[in-house]
């Protein structure tokens, strides 16, 4: 099971590296944005796969302050 997870991490990060390389050689701003946003999404997925989903932020109670 751990080996499959490692292979998936490697594949996700490999594609993200390629997308960043494509972004660095293109001149079209919309393509750069697309490549970088896709790379970030893949890197985020790899991070969640490696370390688990982040804990949700605790909800804060609203406080009325009267001055």
N, C-alpha and C positions, 0 to 999 in steps of 0.2 A: 504494500500500500504506500509506504514512504517513497519507494522508487518511482511510482506513477506520479506522485505529487511533485517530486523533483524534476521529472521530465516535463510536466506541465509548466512548472515555473520557468524552466529553461526555454521552453517554446514561447511562452508569453514574453519573456524579456528579450529573446532573440528577435521577435517581430517588432517590439518596441524600438530596439536599436536600429533596425532597418528603416523604420518609419522616421526616426530622428535623422538618419543619414539622408533620406530622400528630402526631408524638409530643408536640410542644409545646402542642397544643390539646386533647388528649384527657385525660380524668381517670382512665381505666382503667389501672391499673398494668401489667396483663398486656399490654395493647395498646402501652403505652409501651415496655416491654421488647422486644416483638416488632419494633416499628418501628425502635428504635435498634440492635438486633442485626442486622437486615437492612441498615440503612444502613452499619454498620461492615463488614459482609461485602462490600457493593458498593464501599466505599471501599478496602478491602484488595485487592479484585480490580483496581480501577483503578490502584492503586499497583504491583501486580505487572505489569500490562500496560504501564505507563509505564516502570518501572525494572527489570523482570525479577524473577525469584524471588530471594529472599535466599540467600546462600551458606549451606550447612548448617554448623552449629557443629562445630568440630573435636572429635573424641572424645578425652577425657582418659583417661590411663592411671590405674588405681587404684594407690595407693601405700599400703603398710602402714607405719605409723609406730609404732615400739615406744618406749615411754618407760621 
